[in-house]
Amino acid sequence: MKPKFKDSLICLNCRSALEWSDTRVRCSACNTGYPLSDGHPNFLKKTLGLDIAPERDIIHSGLSHYLKFLKNRRLQRILAPVMFFKDSRGKALLNDLLKQSTRILNVGSGDTDLGENVLNIDVISGKGVDILAEAHRLPLADQYFDAVICMDVLEHVRDAEKTIGELDRVLQEGGRIFITVPFIQRFHPSPNDFRRYTFTGLRSLNTGWMAEKSGTWMGPACAIQEMLTNFCAILFSFGSPALNNAFLIIFRYLFYPLQLLDYFLCRYPNSVLMAMDFYALFEKRNEAATASKRRG
């Protein structure tokens, strides 16, 4: 875990500060202990595995689940590619957020580490992950971060409303949050998959957040490419999971050129009608402004 963020941790039971040792972190007030996994605090419940989708072994998001025997990550990415065009305007907003913020929380980070100013949280241990914790139970102090990143995570959490509340709680007033959510996408459990969002739904996630910028993150061409890839894999697999995953590789490469059209389509306002993914950059309003808006 990055040393600069150690003071951000709190106990999930009593919300007091935590003390560090070589093997665990312990609450200074209620004495609750949390183990260290590969040097990272682990705040996960033991029952987390019960939330895994029963279909996960049949239709897992991507093919990396079936290629764990390959230790070469570059080879894994060749055989299980995730090659979706992302709109340059959304990427520019994210890059600006990273440059302008000093305490950033990345929820559901996976193997992505966006820099020394970013605290990475996930439910699965991996390269770059600082803390193991669930998004709806963040072991973090109130209003600690000046920016939050939550990319393609809300569809995977069981309680999205609680998760949004937690993101709001740890974000300072005036802080900004960058969120991406899926609209037209296949079922992709990681470890589960519960919901999709419209463009309006994304912009309305929290009444205390003001949407500064929003748009299509991955466009209609990406959506069509992914649907065609999966449709053809299902059609020609004749119900065989092994054939399905082999055909996913073949058709993903075959239909890849389609998504290049999103270079133009993402710039069209009506691309939101059938986009694959949306993005939004929000600013957290102060409590007085939010209360005034509600009264109005």
ABEGO torsion letter per residue (X at the ends): XBAAAAAABBBAAAGBBBBBBAABBBBAAAGBBBBBBGGBBBABBAAAAAABBAAAAABBBEAAAAAAABABAAAAAAABBBBBBBBAAAAAAAAAAAAABABBBBBGAEABBAEAABBBBBABBBBGBABBBBAABBBBBBGABABBBBBGAAAABABAAAAAAAAAAABBBGBBBBBBBBABBBBBBOABBABBBBAAAAAAABAABBBABBEBABBAAAAAAAAAAAAAAAAAAGGBAAAAAAAAAAAAAAAAAAAAAAAAAAABAAAAAABABBBBBBBBBBAAAAAAAAAX
